[in-house]
Amino acid sequence: MSGETSLSFDYPTFNQLWKMNPESRFLYGCAQVSTTESKWFDRIIKLDTKQRKVVASWTEPGVYVTEADFIGKPATSATVEDDGVLLSLAYNQTSNKSFFVMLDAKDLQTIAYYPMNAVYPFHAHG
């Protein structure tokens, strides 16, 4: 779904080291794959604010996500805006299990899943 130019999303997050930098261009948020099929946020997106479009997206069937937090790599995230990871608490409605998902902030590819020892139903904030 990269390249979208019209999309509703919420809970924006970004690399805090770039907060007031006029060259900042990336923003991450939670969105819905389809507003007609999903009741909750089930997708994490990366937006390029200069191009004004979605440039990467992560979703899995039956999985709802919370606000994603950006964690920069200490050695480089001050000079490379999207050099870090996103961490989100996710809930799989099919298996009734919760887990943390860690995504590469550059392309939103999955780095790791960390299962939780309890169920945390969908909620908004990470």
Buried (B, 14 or more C-beta within 10 A) or exposed (E): EEEBEEBEBEBBBBBEBBEEEEEBBBBBBBBBBEEEEBEBBBBBBBBBEEEEBBBBBBBBEEBBBBBBBBBBEEEEBBEBBBBBBBBBBBBBBEEEBBBBBBBBBBEBEEEEEEEEEEEEEBEEEB
